[in-house]
């Protein structure tokens, strides 16, 4: 077999490597999307927490005025 033509085994190994790289790229893209979604949910939760704290403070103030 001439040296400039890769062996079938090498071609198959390269194909398998390409498949693994493609899978890794897809996984990274999915993880990035998951991260963006989790960050958005975390921001919503932080806003809800701040709103709840504000409402509690308002209620405490109202109770204090009644006392």
TACORUR-V840287 format. One line per field, one symbol per residue. ss: DSSP state (A for helix, B for strand, O for the rest). psi: psi as a letter, one per 30 degrees, with the letter a starting at -180 (. if undefined). burial: + if it has 24 or more other ideal C-beta (glycine too) atoms within 12 Angstrom, else -. Layout:
BEGIN
ss: ???
psi: ???
burial: ???
END
This chain:
BEGIN
ss: OOOOOOOAAAAAAAAAAAAAAAAAAAAAAAAAAAAAAAAAAAAAAAAAAAAAAAAAAAAAAAAAAAO
psi: klffklleeeeeeeeeeeeeeeeeeeeeeeeeeeeeeeeeeeeeeeeeeeeeeeeeeeeeeeeeff.
burial: -------------------------------------------------------------------
END
